[in-house]
Amino acid sequence: MSITHAAPHCTQSHTFASANPLAERSTRKAVILTVLMMMVEIVGGWTLNSMALLADGWHMSSHALALGLALFAYRFARQHAGDVRFTFGTWKVEVLGGYTSAILLLGVAGLMAFQSVERLFTPKPIQYQEATFIAVIGLLVNLICAWWLRDSHGHGHAHGHHHGHTHAHAGHGHAHTHDSHGHGHGHGHGHGHGHGHHHDAHSDLNLRAAYLHVVADAATSVLAIVALVAGMHWGVTWLDPIMGIVGAVLVTVWAWGLLRSTGSVLLDAEMDAPVVAEVKQVIAALGHAIDIADLHVWRVGSERYACVVSLVTAADIDADLVREALQIHEELVHVTVELQRPPALPAAA
């Protein structure tokens, strides 16, 4: 058995996800502004007896923590991007930040609902004018943060080259087994280079989580303002805790959606992304009798995928042919191709 070692220039890079420095800077600014406004709303809601304002303040505290987690995830992923211990890069650290944020959102939604129900049955006098003023400022802060993060969401894409590294393993006879000619493996390594522009930020789950936190907080600010204005002008005091409950339900729905999307990535759930069908189409278009014995495609970055495919064919093709065909899809940045020969039919009696 012979083993061919890759040359130094073929050393694989495990940095598949491009950095998003604009998102990191915007998140840092949003953290600072959110913490300051959170303190104002919590103190104001407590002293002015506004459940809607207090709920908004506590809600904002969860956002401050979530934004802090998002900022940590960006920094960790950037600082450890070249760490070989992370086989497929550090991108999932950002996804883990989004997942943690979703759990925090669910916890805050439960706290909001509990406090609102309690205040519904034990109302307290509210200083409406002061509470409304603070709520309006809180809404403006949320809109500013949302604008910062949204701008990063739309423009945080990377330009230039991305390198798709592939490994091709071709087995002669039935791969990885002993046959009548002995035990042999042929290993081919190649580099593929994809060029172009990718808009990755829209799939940045860490940024999406941060943005969703701010939007959710803006929504609860609007509900708080509506409740306070209605109570101040029409004496509808029960609307304040009701809006707290509505806000809790809204936050729960958003958090659950984020939990599902980030959880599926962390668990490498089976994808429904078009790239899976595209891989199958490319293999079918090779013009040979090729069966797909095994196919795994999973995300290793924002719109970046790794692919492991095992093919069974009697045709005289090599793994390089399959690899080159797959390189038309430059979102495939790490491809492993294994070729197997079909088992020989038993001799006729």
Secondary structure as GFF3:
##gff-version 3
##sequence-region A 1 349
A	DSSP	three_ten_helix	8	10	.	.	.	ID=ss1
A	DSSP	alpha_helix	21	48	.	.	.	ID=ss2
A	DSSP	alpha_helix	51	79	.	.	.	ID=ss3
A	DSSP	alpha_helix	91	121	.	.	.	ID=ss4
A	DSSP	alpha_helix	128	155	.	.	.	ID=ss5
A	DSSP	beta_strand	161	171	.	.	.	ID=ss6
A	DSSP	beta_strand	185	195	.	.	.	ID=ss7
A	DSSP	three_ten_helix	201	203	.	.	.	ID=ss8
A	DSSP	alpha_helix	205	234	.	.	.	ID=ss9
A	DSSP	alpha_helix	239	266	.	.	.	ID=ss10
A	DSSP	alpha_helix	274	284	.	.	.	ID=ss11
A	DSSP	beta_strand	290	301	.	.	.	ID=ss12
A	DSSP	beta_strand	304	313	.	.	.	ID=ss13
A	DSSP	alpha_helix	319	326	.	.	.	ID=ss14
A	DSSP	beta_strand	332	340	.	.	.	ID=ss15
###
